[in-house]
Amino acid sequence: MRIFLTLFGLFLSSYAYSNTVFDAENEGEAIGIVYRHIKEIDVLKFMCQGKVPETEIIVSDAVDSWMARNSVVVTNLMSGLDRIPTKEREQLFELAKRVSHNTIILFNKQSQSEKEKLCLVLANKLDSDLFKEEYPIAYKFMSK
């Protein structure tokens, strides 16, 4: 399980784009990758709604649509998290809190036009299912 925590740490930056070289090799890594995506989506949706209201509807619709299309992945993530030992799950959640905090700080340091672009990039990634293309093996594990 430490492997997926290490991988999760590798993907800390919500501004970095992924590479399938670092795709999941097992369910634990898949859980870490997909969990990071869900947290990234949640934090950026929150920030976009509060700081870039002109993108609020676009981002909300993209998130809702993505969640509906990937309901099996989200459900499997939740059940996967339940199978992780409590100590490691708590470490993952603590790491996610720190990542979210840092994402908020980085987002707030952006100019308004950069914030708007970031929100639109999020909506585009969700609409195009780019997350699945970046990590096809992780999403395959979580789609079973």
Secondary structure, DSSP 4 states (H G I P E B T S, - for coil): -HHHHHHHHHT--TTSPP-GGG--SSHHHHHHHHHHHHHHHHHHHHHHHHH-GGGHHHHHHHHHHHHHHTHHHHHHHHHHHHHS-HHHHHHHHHHHHHHHHHHHHHHHHS-HHHHHHHHHHHHHHHHTTHHHHH-HHHHHHHT-
